[in-house]
Amino acid sequence: MVTLLLLGGAIGFRMLLSAHHENIGGAYTLFDTQGQKVTQDNFRGRYTALYFGYTHCIDVCPLTLDTISAALERMGPEGQNIVPVFISVDPQRDTPAVMQNYIARFSPRIVGLSGSPEQLKPVLDAFHVTVRRHDAKAVDYLIDHTSILYVMDGQNHLAGMIPIDDSAEQMAVDLARILHKN
């Protein structure tokens, strides 16, 4: 299953790389783990590293959040210039309390966002994120989704994309490169 998800992510990453960067990203309105409304304007002037996933993911999502947390730590003070954001693609199970408990395992810096399916759809579309739920009737269903780290600049424009299968060391290098080129 992990291989299939990573292969799907790699294919999705290659497709996104061929897309025009100005066509990726956009305005959004979601809710944080405290139930407060959050838009892209909350991050104006700061870089964000957006990752779309879900808390019941058994492998790729927790590994990605752990890797991004370690990468930002490795960057030292420069890593403080990037806000890691985890956007849930599973609003049915990822309540604010579930999200808060989940992201706390990785870093207190991670901002968890979610919303209703209607609120998530334009965000998923803007970032070209595909989501496919397996076995819709099962309680412990799995979700296939695009797995890429989107790095947005302080004006909410795509500054770069990073594959999620990078090591923390490589991700730190990639993030620093993105910060320095913009």
Rosetta silent file (secondary structure, phi, psi, omega in degrees, C-alpha in Angstrom):
SEQUENCE: MVTLLLLGGAIGFRMLLSAHHENIGGAYTLFDTQGQKVTQDNFRGRYTALYFGYTHCIDVCPLTLDTISAALERMGPEGQNIVPVFISVDPQRDTPAVMQNYIARFSPRIVGLSGSPEQLKPVLDAFHVTVRRHDAKAVDYLIDHTSILYVMDGQNHLAGMIPIDDSAEQMAVDLARILHKN
SCORE:     score description
SCORE:     0.000 S_00000001
   1 L     0.000  -42.561 -179.973    0.000    0.000    0.000 S_00000001
   2 H   -61.091  -44.108 -179.634    2.814    2.404    0.866 S_00000001
   3 H   -60.729  -42.615  179.547    4.501    1.756   -2.468 S_00000001
   4 H   -63.194  -43.415  179.159    1.250    2.403   -4.315 S_00000001
   5 H   -64.683  -43.379  179.813    0.679    5.671   -2.438 S_00000001
   6 H   -66.672  -39.076  177.612    4.253    6.851   -3.041 S_00000001
   7 H   -63.391  -44.954  177.442    4.058    5.874   -6.716 S_00000001
   8 H   -61.105  -40.024  177.763    0.780    7.751   -7.047 S_00000001
   9 H   -64.932  -40.501  179.683    2.349   10.724   -5.280 S_00000001
  10 H   -65.119  -41.752  178.647    5.367   10.640   -7.596 S_00000001
  11 H   -65.635  -44.835  178.085    3.152   10.551  -10.676 S_00000001
  12 H   -61.469  -38.822  179.421    1.002   13.367   -9.279 S_00000001
  13 H   -63.390  -43.894  179.639    4.132   15.370   -8.465 S_00000001
  14 H   -63.336  -40.455  178.992    5.432   15.037  -12.026 S_00000001
  15 H   -64.694  -42.090  179.851    2.044   16.124  -13.395 S_00000001
  16 H   -67.194  -35.404  178.598    1.968   19.133  -11.074 S_00000001
  17 H   -62.169  -31.217  179.958    5.498   20.117  -12.020 S_00000001
  18 H   -80.398  -14.064  178.256    4.345   20.341  -15.618 S_00000001
  19 L   -75.279  154.141  176.232    1.415   22.599  -14.617 S_00000001
  20 L   -70.959  130.332 -176.872    1.898   26.350  -14.685 S_00000001
  21 H   -59.215  -32.822 -179.362    2.767   27.523  -11.175 S_00000001
  22 H   -69.786  -10.760  177.780    0.405   30.459  -11.367 S_00000001
  23 H   -93.647    4.314 -178.438   -2.421   27.924  -11.719 S_00000001
  24 L  -114.048  125.708  178.646   -1.640   26.274   -8.376 S_00000001
  25 L   100.769  175.684  179.350   -3.005   27.687   -5.146 S_00000001
  26 L   159.876 -172.405 -179.242   -5.442   30.410   -4.342 S_00000001
  27 L   -68.077  147.404  175.412   -7.687   31.918   -1.721 S_00000001
  28 L  -150.123  155.615  173.927   -9.115   29.670    0.968 S_00000001
  29 E  -136.540  112.723  179.735  -11.244   29.819    4.067 S_00000001
  30 E  -133.608 -171.286 -178.589  -10.969   26.900    6.497 S_00000001
  31 E  -128.378  141.100 -179.811  -11.024   26.382   10.267 S_00000001
  32 L   -85.762 -174.407 -175.751   -8.202   25.664   12.698 S_00000001
  33 L   -71.543   -9.493  175.864   -8.208   23.230   15.623 S_00000001
  34 L   -98.960    1.238 -178.944   -9.798   25.885   17.836 S_00000001
  35 L    82.681    9.991 -179.977  -12.679   26.388   15.408 S_00000001
  36 L   -85.623  139.830  177.710  -11.363   29.803   14.320 S_00000001
  37 E   -67.986  134.918  179.233  -11.722   30.860   10.691 S_00000001
  38 E  -130.820  131.917  173.831   -8.380   30.951    8.862 S_00000001
  39 E  -120.556  174.067  176.545   -7.714   32.336    5.391 S_00000001
  40 H   -60.106  -25.746 -179.667   -4.540   32.680    3.374 S_00000001
  41 H   -67.347  -21.603  175.803   -4.400   36.269    4.666 S_00000001
  42 H   -62.895  -20.567 -177.170   -3.603   34.962    8.159 S_00000001
  43 H  -109.066    9.563 -178.267   -0.191   34.005    6.751 S_00000001
  44 L   -54.457  132.160  179.727    0.463   37.160    4.715 S_00000001
  45 L    86.819   -3.052 -179.742    4.148   38.031    4.811 S_00000001
  46 L  -127.777  144.154  174.823    5.152   34.504    5.927 S_00000001
  47 E   -73.855  145.791  173.706    6.037   31.415    3.963 S_00000001
  48 E  -126.113  149.079  173.240    3.818   28.378    4.440 S_00000001
  49 E  -117.579  102.634 -175.405    4.465   24.711    3.728 S_00000001
  50 E   -92.595  132.418  174.420    1.073   23.161    2.983 S_00000001
  51 E  -131.420  130.523  178.075    0.481   19.428    3.158 S_00000001
  52 E   -98.592  127.634 -179.491   -2.862   17.764    2.467 S_00000001
  53 E  -165.719 -159.175  178.913   -3.521   14.541    4.368 S_00000001
  54 L  -153.358  153.990 -171.048   -5.623   12.948    7.082 S_00000001
  55 L   -74.197  -20.769 -179.823   -5.162   11.840   10.673 S_00000001
  56 L   -91.294    5.756  177.021   -6.151    8.198   10.162 S_00000001
  57 L   -63.528  135.467 -173.946   -3.423    7.712    7.554 S_00000001
  58 L   -92.396  -12.544 -174.932   -1.268    4.789    8.619 S_00000001
  59 L  -146.465  -63.295 -170.587    2.020    5.668    6.971 S_00000001
  60 H   -65.339  -47.203 -176.544    2.619    8.510    4.499 S_00000001
  61 H   -63.337  -49.406  179.343    0.950   11.393    6.383 S_00000001
  62 H   -64.250  -36.552  177.980    2.613   10.833    9.766 S_00000001
  63 H   -63.550  -41.146  179.793    5.974   10.284    8.091 S_00000001
  64 H   -64.756  -45.926  179.727    5.561   13.524    6.126 S_00000001
  65 H   -64.533  -36.733  176.322    4.625   15.579    9.195 S_00000001
  66 H   -65.693  -42.311 -178.845    7.558   14.109   11.093 S_00000001
  67 H   -66.629  -44.911  179.861    9.905   14.877    8.193 S_00000001
  68 H   -64.960  -38.077  177.722    8.744   18.475    7.735 S_00000001
  69 H   -62.375  -44.968  179.585    9.028   19.070   11.493 S_00000001
  70 H   -66.541  -39.221 -179.861   12.582   17.692   11.506 S_00000001
  71 H   -63.321  -44.752  179.681   13.506   19.666    8.367 S_00000001
  72 H   -65.099  -36.320  176.992   12.326   22.955    9.871 S_00000001
  73 H   -65.484  -41.732  179.526   14.221   22.193   13.069 S_00000001
  74 H   -62.710  -29.029 -178.324   17.394   21.449   11.064 S_00000001
  75 L   -74.176  -10.806  179.422   17.080   24.833    9.369 S_00000001
  76 H    65.645 -141.936 -177.511   17.502   26.598   12.721 S_00000001
  77 H   -57.428  -33.129  179.706   16.362   30.229   12.859 S_00000001
  78 H   -63.425  -32.643  178.190   15.683   30.244    9.110 S_00000001
  79 H   -65.499  -21.301  178.111   13.104   27.468    9.612 S_00000001
  80 H   -68.792  -14.547  179.681   11.132   29.826   11.846 S_00000001
  81 H   -81.604   -1.482 -177.203   10.237   31.771    8.697 S_00000001
  82 E  -120.197  129.885  177.287    8.053   28.895    7.450 S_00000001
  83 E   -99.734  116.359  175.863    4.669   27.946    8.911 S_00000001
  84 E   -78.104  130.786 -177.918    3.848   24.247    8.426 S_00000001
  85 E  -125.793  126.505  177.215    0.148   23.773    7.614 S_00000001
  86 E  -107.831  116.399 -179.723   -1.661   20.423    7.605 S_00000001
  87 E  -107.144  119.715 -178.491   -4.974   20.506    5.700 S_00000001
  88 E   -74.286  138.252  173.528   -7.247   17.536    6.297 S_00000001
  89 L  -102.769   10.852 -175.722   -8.886   15.827    3.326 S_00000001
  90 L  -129.993   69.228 -175.489  -11.107   13.806    5.707 S_00000001
  91 L   -64.953  -20.247  179.504  -13.600   16.192    7.332 S_00000001
  92 L   -65.344  -39.309 -177.532  -15.842   13.318    8.447 S_00000001
  93 L  -104.751  -26.643 -174.075  -13.283   12.001   10.952 S_00000001
  94 L   -88.544   75.891  175.534  -10.876   14.900   11.395 S_00000001
  95 L   -72.438  165.866  177.548  -12.704   17.019   13.921 S_00000001
  96 H   -55.036  -41.222 -179.483  -10.851   19.951   15.498 S_00000001
  97 H   -66.280  -41.872  178.339  -10.090   17.861   18.613 S_00000001
  98 H   -63.241  -44.833  179.134   -8.782   14.925   16.554 S_00000001
  99 H   -61.582  -44.527 -177.845   -6.654   17.276   14.462 S_00000001
 100 H   -61.413  -46.086  178.743   -5.270   19.037   17.534 S_00000001
 101 H   -63.956  -39.017 -177.291   -4.238   15.760   19.199 S_00000001
 102 H   -67.074  -52.840 -175.672   -2.741   14.441   15.973 S_00000001
 103 H   -70.468  -23.053  178.110   -0.556   17.400   15.009 S_00000001
 104 H   -63.580  -23.992  178.497    0.628   17.834   18.615 S_00000001
 105 L   -67.933  -20.544 -173.399    2.540   14.555   18.179 S_00000001
 106 L  -105.873  -51.252 -179.087    4.773   16.172   15.580 S_00000001
 107 L  -167.283  138.973  175.929    5.283   19.842   16.372 S_00000001
 108 L   -69.747  -11.210 -179.443    3.453   22.619   18.188 S_00000001
 109 L   -80.123  -20.033 -175.966    4.213   24.809   15.156 S_00000001
 110 L   -70.523  130.850  175.483    1.949   22.890   12.775 S_00000001
 111 E   -97.094  121.342  178.479   -1.308   24.642   11.992 S_00000001
 112 E   -96.471  129.410 -179.892   -4.122   22.157   11.402 S_00000001
 113 E  -128.731  146.189  174.627   -6.928   23.212    9.072 S_00000001
 114 E  -155.683 -176.061  179.108  -10.125   21.571    7.905 S_00000001
 115 L  -176.999 -177.414  177.394  -13.632   22.382    6.859 S_00000001
 116 L   -70.217  164.085  175.541  -16.781   20.881    5.472 S_00000001
 117 H   -54.800  -36.452  179.809  -16.586   19.010    2.167 S_00000001
 118 H   -68.417  -34.950  178.637  -18.056   22.105    0.511 S_00000001
 119 H   -76.182  -32.486 -179.054  -15.374   24.338    2.052 S_00000001
 120 H   -75.802  -33.568 -173.754  -12.560   21.929    1.157 S_00000001
 121 H   -52.801  -50.792 -179.938  -13.533   21.385   -2.483 S_00000001
 122 H   -64.407  -29.972  178.786  -12.352   24.776   -3.836 S_00000001
 123 H   -69.589  -47.133  178.281   -9.097   24.446   -1.865 S_00000001
 124 H   -60.118  -42.788  178.506   -8.462   20.953   -3.224 S_00000001
 125 H   -63.713  -43.050 -178.001   -9.280   22.183   -6.727 S_00000001
 126 H   -62.711  -33.178 -179.457   -7.012   25.229   -6.410 S_00000001
 127 L   -98.794    6.331  179.027   -4.069   23.048   -5.408 S_00000001
 128 L    57.745   38.885 -179.827   -4.930   20.266   -7.867 S_00000001
 129 L   -90.949  124.864  175.395   -5.232   17.770   -5.007 S_00000001
 130 L   -97.416  142.832 -178.924   -6.999   14.546   -5.870 S_00000001
 131 E  -135.577  128.514  177.937   -8.754   12.610   -3.134 S_00000001
 132 E  -135.939  116.493 -179.191  -10.215    9.111   -3.449 S_00000001
 133 E   -87.710  131.239  177.663  -11.851    7.387   -0.512 S_00000001
 134 L   -90.653  143.498  173.238  -11.696    3.582   -0.424 S_00000001
 135 L    46.125   70.684 -173.791  -14.614    1.465    0.774 S_00000001
 136 L   -55.759  -22.524 -178.160  -16.986    4.301    1.601 S_00000001
 137 L   -88.185  -14.493 -179.080  -19.080    2.095    3.901 S_00000001
 138 L   -76.043  150.147  177.049  -16.172    1.015    6.118 S_00000001
 139 L   -76.784  -40.374 -178.101  -15.429    2.822    9.369 S_00000001
 140 L  -100.812   51.352 -178.413  -11.643    2.545    8.970 S_00000001
 141 L   -69.708  157.223  174.887  -11.477    3.572    5.325 S_00000001
 142 L  -106.580  158.260  179.715   -8.283    4.708    3.626 S_00000001
 143 E  -130.146  126.079  169.485   -7.915    7.728    1.386 S_00000001
 144 E   -87.081  136.493  179.892   -5.609    8.106   -1.591 S_00000001
 145 E  -152.896  157.866  175.425   -4.582   11.728   -2.053 S_00000001
 146 L   -60.280  132.057 -177.696   -1.988   13.874   -3.725 S_00000001
 147 L  -123.699   90.827 -179.624    1.070   13.970   -1.481 S_00000001
 148 E  -141.466  147.110  173.920    3.220   17.005   -2.182 S_00000001
 149 E   -95.065  116.390  179.380    4.529   19.782    0.023 S_00000001
 150 E   -95.246  121.250  178.107    3.403   23.122   -1.434 S_00000001
 151 E  -102.616  117.600 -177.861    5.594   26.029   -0.367 S_00000001
 152 E  -107.672  141.408  179.003    3.732   29.328   -0.645 S_00000001
 153 L   -80.335 -177.163 -175.996    5.384   32.727   -0.381 S_00000001
 154 L   -68.576   -6.972  175.682    4.172   35.591    1.807 S_00000001
 155 L  -109.767   15.709  179.636    1.666   36.669   -0.858 S_00000001
 156 L    63.912   35.110  173.103    0.155   33.165   -1.146 S_00000001
 157 L  -106.332  146.107  179.222    1.853   32.424   -4.471 S_00000001
 158 E   -64.166  120.902  177.593    3.448   29.070   -5.124 S_00000001
 159 E   -97.767  -24.423  179.634    7.177   29.386   -4.437 S_00000001
 160 E   173.554  167.932  176.312    7.951   25.700   -4.964 S_00000001
 161 E  -129.570  143.113 -177.389    6.924   22.109   -4.451 S_00000001
 162 E  -126.710  131.746  176.446    8.845   19.440   -2.589 S_00000001
 163 E   -65.361  142.635 -175.599    8.352   15.684   -2.891 S_00000001
 164 L   -81.080   -6.312  179.011    7.282   14.200    0.426 S_00000001
 165 L   -91.492    8.989  173.954    9.625   11.238    0.139 S_00000001
 166 L   -68.101  154.605  170.360   12.681   13.457    0.744 S_00000001
 167 L   -73.964  165.842  177.211   14.729   12.959    3.891 S_00000001
 168 H   -60.539  -38.076  179.819   14.584   15.702    6.522 S_00000001
 169 H   -63.287  -47.174 -178.872   18.063   16.792    5.429 S_00000001
 170 H   -67.813  -39.108  179.085   17.074   17.073    1.768 S_00000001
 171 H   -62.767  -39.397  177.671   13.780   18.773    2.612 S_00000001
 172 H   -62.681  -42.334  177.563   15.679   21.378    4.675 S_00000001
 173 H   -62.504  -45.795 -179.743   17.992   22.016    1.714 S_00000001
 174 H   -63.078  -43.067  178.928   15.018   22.301   -0.660 S_00000001
 175 H   -63.441  -43.082  178.537   13.168   24.674    1.673 S_00000001
 176 H   -62.996  -40.316  178.701   16.253   26.883    2.081 S_00000001
 177 H   -61.521  -43.234  179.818   16.721   26.951   -1.692 S_00000001
 178 H   -64.378  -43.342  179.321   13.096   28.080   -2.156 S_00000001
 179 H   -61.174  -39.687 -174.711   13.458   30.793    0.491 S_00000001
 180 H   -79.457  -23.074 -179.417   16.640   32.136   -1.098 S_00000001
 181 H   -83.541  -16.813 -177.207   15.379   32.185   -4.682 S_00000001
 182 L  -102.415    0.000    0.000   12.333   34.310   -3.828 S_00000001
